[in-house]
C-alpha cells in the first residue's frame, strides 16, 4: 500500500532540518534520518508533496517515524465518501436533538437507545430527525451500543458520535480526507467545550484543559507519544478495518483499547485538531470528580489487554538514574545528576557523528529528555502514585519536598502553557482534584484486578 499522488505531508514542528537539509532529526523516539541527494530534492519548504513513487516512499517513511503529518486540507477526498453516523444514547433527548441538528441530513443516522429509562423521548427525537432507531432492551454500555449500530452500517465509513457532542459542518469531510492514506483506520478531531459562557469554575477548567482535548497540534495516535490514545466521543473510521469493533466487555477505556488494537495490527490512527467537535463538559464538582475517577478505573482492564502500552511513565535507564539521584536530595544529588546528563550528551553526540554540530544537537536532545523525565516523575507523584506519595509525606521530609516541588512546577508550567480562563489558585485546586480523582480510579481498578500492571513504569532502551 502506497500513498496516492497528490498526498502532502508536513514536517512536525519538533522535527529539525540539520546540515542544510542533509538530515532530519525528530520523531518518537527521536532519531536521525540521513537523506540522499535525491531525497533532499523532494523536501520543499518542510513539506513533501507526493508526485512519484520515490516521494511516496519518503513521505510514508516520515509518517511511520512520526516525523511528519498529513496536511488535511490538501489531501484528496476518498472516491466513495459515504458514511453512516452511529449515536449511542441513554436518555439525554435534549442533547440528542442538538447533535442531530448539527449533523443535518447528508448522512444516514442510526440512534442506538441503550435501554433508556424514558425511551419514548429518545424515540420522538430520532423520528423527528429521520434517524433509524435501534432500541436495546438491556443496558450494554457505550461499547456494546456502538457495536449494535456498527453491525447495521452498509457504507464504507462510520462516524461514532456521543450524544453530548455537537459536530461542525467540516469535521467529518475533513477527517475523511485522511483515508487517502490506505493504512489509516481511524481519524479523530479535537474535542473542545461547547461555545457557551462557562457557568462554573470547573467548567472553565474543563474548557481549557479537558481530558478529551489532545491539544492544538496534529499527531499520530500511538502509545508512548504525546497523543497516546483518542476518545470515541467523535470518531470517523473505515468499516472494513474495525473487525468486531469495540470490546463489549469494557464499560470504560473501550476507545483506548480499540485504538491500541488497530495500532498493534499495523494500522494508523490520526489526530486532526484542524477540525473540532464540541463536548458538553460536566459543570458540577461531584459529577466531574466521579467522571475522572471512572476514567481511571479503565487502567487495569487496559493493562490486562495491552501490558506493553499501559505504563504510566516510560523511562530510559539513564533517566531512572537521573531522577533517582535528584529525588535522593543529598549533597551529591545535583553533581550526580549532572554527570549522568554529561555522559548521555557525549553518547548522543557520538551517534550524531557526521553532522555539523553534534554536541549542540546532543545538548538540546539531552535537555529535552531531562525535562520529559522530570515531567513524568512529577506526574507519578501527583497523579498515579499519589496514595504512596501521601503516605510518604507523613514520615519523610524529603518526600514532602519532592511532592510540593512537583505540584508547584506542574501548575506553573501547565497554567502558562494551557492559558486556562481561570485564576492560578482555582486552576491549581482543579488540577490537583483532577489528578487525585483519576489516580483514585487507577488504584481502585488495580485493587479490583489484584495487579500493579497499571501502576508500574516501564524502563526501555
N, C-alpha and C positions, 0 to 999 in steps of 0.2 A: 504494500500500500504506500503510495507516494502522495505528496501534496500537489494539488492541481495548479495549473498555470493561472496566474492572477492572485495567488495567495501571497500575503505580505506579512512578514514578521518584523518586530522592532526589538532592539536590544533592551534588556531590563535596565532599570535606572541604576542598578548596582554593578552592572557589567562594564568593565573598563576596557577601552581600546588602548593597548600598550604598544610601544615601539613603532609608532607611526602606522599602525594597522597590521603589523605582522602577527599579532596575537591578541586574544581576548581573555580576560580574567574575570571570573564571576561564577554564578550558578550556585546550586545547593546539591552536594557540598561544593565548596569553592574549588575551581580547577583552572589551569592554564591551557587554553586551546590555541595551538600554533596554526596559523593559516598559510596555506600555499599561495604562491603569487596569483594563481588562478582564482582561489577563494577570496583573496583580498579585493579583487576587482568586482566581486559580487556584492560587497558591502557598500551601500550607498546611504551616506548620512545616517548611520546607525540603523538602517533598515536593510532587509534582504527581500527584494521582490522576486517571486518565483517565476522565472521565464524559461527555464531549461531544466534538464534532469540534474545538472550539477547544482544549480541554485536550490532546487527542491531538496536535494540531499543535505546541503549545508543548513538550510532552514529547519529541516526536520531534526538534524543533529543538535542544533541550538535549543529547539523546543525540548528535546529529550534531556538535555543537560540543565534545563531550567535557566538558560542564559538569555532567552528572548521570549516574546509573547506575540500571538497574532494581533494584528490591528483590525478590530472587529468591523469598523465602518468600511474597510477596504476589501473585505472578504467577499467572495462570490456567494450569492444565495443558493441554497440547495435546490436541485432540479425539481424535487417534489416536496414543498414546504408544508404539506398538510399535517395538522396536529390536532389532538384532542385534549381538552382540559379536564383533568380529574380533580375533584374537590372533596376531600373527606371532611365531614362536619358532624358535630353532635350539638344539637340545639343551635344557638347563635344565628337566628334568622336575620337579624339586622345586619350583622357582618357579612353573611352570605349574600344578601341583597346588594350591599355595597360592592362586593367583589364581582358579582355577575354584571353589574352595571359597568364596571371598569373593563370587563372582558369584551362586552359587546356581542355581536352575532357573527363574527368572522370565523369562529371555530366551533365545532360541536363540543358540548359540555356534558360531563357525567358528574352528577352530585351523588355522593355515597353517604347516605344517612346512617351513621354508626350508632343505631339504636337510641335516637333522641328521646328525651323524656316527653317532649311535646312535638311529635313528628308532623302533625298537621301544619304547624307554622313553617317548618322547613319545606314540606311538600308544596305549600302555597307559593313560596318564593321561587322554588325551582320551576314550577308550572308557569308562573308569570313571565319568566325569562326564557322559556322554551328549552330548558335543560332536561336531560334524561335523568330520572331519579332511580337510584338503587337503594332500597330500604333494607337494612340488615336487622334481623330480629334479636341479635345478641351483640353486645359491645365488644369489638375485637381490637380496638386501638387504631391509631393512625396508620401503622404499617399494614395491618390487615384490610383496613378500609381502602387504602390506595391500591392494594393488590386486587381487591374486588373490582375496582374501576378499570385497572390495567388489563384485566382479562377480557374486557369488552372493547378495548381500543382496536381499531382497524386501520388507523393512519400510521405513517412511518414514524411520527414523533408524538410524544406525550408531554403534556405540561402538568406537573403536580403543583397545586396552589392551595395553601391552607386558607380557611375561611376568613381569618383575620388579616389577610393580605389585600392590598389594592395594587393592581398592575398598571404601569404606564403603557401607553399605546405602542411604544417602540421596543419594549422589553423583550417580548417573545420573538419578533422578527430579527432583532439584533443577535440574540442568543442562537437562533437557528443558523446564522452565518458561520458559527464555529464548527458546524458539522461538515464544512468543506474539508476539514481535516478528517480523513477516514478513521483515525484512531480515537477521535473524541466520542465518548459515550454519553456525556452529560455536561451541561453548562448551567451556571447559576449566576444570578445578578447580585448586586449589592442590596442588602436588606437594611432599610432605614426606617425611622419613625414616621408616623403619619404627619403630613404637613399641617398640623394644627397647633394652637397655643398650648404648651405643656401646662397642666394644672397642678402638678406636684413636683417636688424636688427629685423624687425617684424617677419620674417620667423624663425630666430634663437630663438626668444622668443616663438613662437608657437611650435617649435620643442621641446623646453624644458618644456613648460607649456601650452599646448593646452587645451582648454575647453573639448575636447573629450577624453583626456588622463586621465584615472581614477586611475593611479598610478601603482606601481610595486607589489602590494600585492593582492592575491585573496580575494574575498569578495562576500557575498550575496548582491544583489541589493535590497535595502529596504529604504523607506523614513525614515529620521531621523538618518541615519547611515552615515559613511564616503563615501559610494558609494550609493547615494540615487536614482540614475537613470542610464540609459545606452543608448548610442547613437545607432541609427539604421543604422549608416554608414556601419556596418558589424554585422549581427545577424544570428544565427542559431536557429531555432525554431521548435517545434513539431506542425505539421499542425493541428492535431485534437484538440489542446488546444487553438488555436488562434481565434476560432469563426469567426467573420466577419473581423478580422484583425484590421488595423489601422482605426482611425476616419477620414473619408473622409472630414469632415468639418474643420479639422485643417491643416493649412499650416506650422505651427511651433509648436514644442512641441508634435508632434504626437507620437514620440518614447517614451517620458516620460509618456504620457497618457497610452500607451499600457502596458508598464512595470507596472505601478501602478494598472491598471485594473487586470492584471494577479495576482499580489501580493494580491490585495483585494479579489480575488477569492480563495485564499489559496494556490496558486501555487508558484513556486520558479523561480527566475532569477539569474543566476550565472555569475559573472565576473571572467574571467580567463586570467591573464596577462602573463602566460607562453607562450602563442601564441599571435601573433600580426597581425594587418592589417595596412598597411602604407597608410597615407592620404596625399593628395596634399593640403597643407595649403595655405592660401592666403598670398601673398607676398607684396602687396601694401597697404599702410596705410588706404586709403579711403575704399577699398573693405573690409579690415579686420575690421575696425570700424563699417561699415554697417552690417556685419555679426554678430558681437557681439550684436549690438542693436536689430537685428532681433531675435536673441536667447531670448533676454529679453522680447520681445513682446508676447512670449508664456506664460508668467506668469499668466496673468488674465484668459485666457481660461482654464488653468490648475486649477486655483483657483475655477472656477465655477464647474469643474468636480470633483475635489479632494480637497475640503476645509480643510480636516484634514491633508493633506500631503504637502501642498504648502508653509507653513510658512518659511520665510527667516531665522528665528532663532527659536530655541526651548529652553526655559529656565525653570528650576525648580523654585519654589517660592523663595528658599534661594538665588539662583543665581541672581534673579532680584534685591533682596535687596543688595546683594554684589556689583553688578556692578553699581547700582544707588548710593550707598554710595561713590564709587570711582569717579564717574562722577560729583558728587557734589563739589569735590575739596575744602572741608572745613578742618578745623583743626581736626575735629572729624572723617573725612572720613576713614583714614587708620585704626585707632583703631576700628571703627565700622565694617569695612570690615573684620578685623582680628577676631573680636568677632563672626561674622557670620561664618567664617571658623572654629573657635573653636567649636561652637555649632554643626555644621554639622559633624565635626570629631567625636565628642562624640556620636552623633546619629548613625553614620555609625558603629562605634566600637561596640555599643550595638547590632546592627544587626549581627555583626560578632562574637558575643559571642560564645565561644566554640572552636574557632581557637586558635592557639598558640600565635599569636602576633596580636590581633585585632586592637590595636591602631597604630601599624606600618603600617598595611594594610590600615587602615582608613585615615591616613595622606597622603599616596600615592594616594588614590582614591579622597580625597578632593582636593589635589593639581592638579590632572588631571582635575577635574571638574572646578576648578577655571580658569585654563588655557583655557579650552574649552569655558567657559563663556566669557572671555576676547577676545578670537578669534572671537566669534560670534558677540560680541558688536562692535569690530573693523570693521568687515565686514558690519554691518549695517551702520556705519558712513561713510565708504568709498565706499560702493557699492550700497546697496539697498536704503539707505536713504540719499545719498549724496546731492540731492537738498535741503533737510531740513537742513543738516549739513552746506552746503554752505551759506544758509540764516542765520543760527545761527552764523556763523563766522563773519558776518558783524556787529553783535550787542553784542557779548559776547566774552570776553577774555577766559573764561573757555571752551567754545565750541571750540575756535581756538586751545587751548592747547590739548584738547581731540582729535581733528581731526589730528593734527600734530603727536601726540604720536601714534595714531592708524596707520597712514600711514607709519611712520618710522618703527614701530615694525613689521608691516606686511611685508614690503620689506626685513627687516633684517632677519626675520625668514624664509620666503619663499625662498629668494635667496640662503641662506645656505642649505636649505633642497632640493631644486629642482636642484641645480647645472646647471643652465641655461648657455649655451655658449654665454654669453653677459656680458658686464661690468656692475657694480652696478648701474651707473647713468642711462644708457639706459634701464636697466631692470626696475628700479623704474618708469621711464616715461611710459614704455609699460604697467606695472602693473596698474598704475593709469588710463591710457587711456582705458584699458580693463574694469575696474570697472565703469568708467564714461559712456562708451558706453552701457554696459549691463544694468546699473541702469537706464539710459535714456529710454531704451526699456521697462523696467518694468513699469516705471511711465507713459509712453505713453499708454501701454496696460491698466493700471489702470484707466487713464482718459477716454479712449475709453469705457471701461466697466462700468464706474461710480461706481467703487468699490475699497475699500482698502484691499480686501481679500489677494492679493498677497504681500502686504506690512506689514501685521500685524504679529508680532512674536506670538508664541504660548507658553503659560505657562501650564506646565503639571507636575503632581507629578510622 
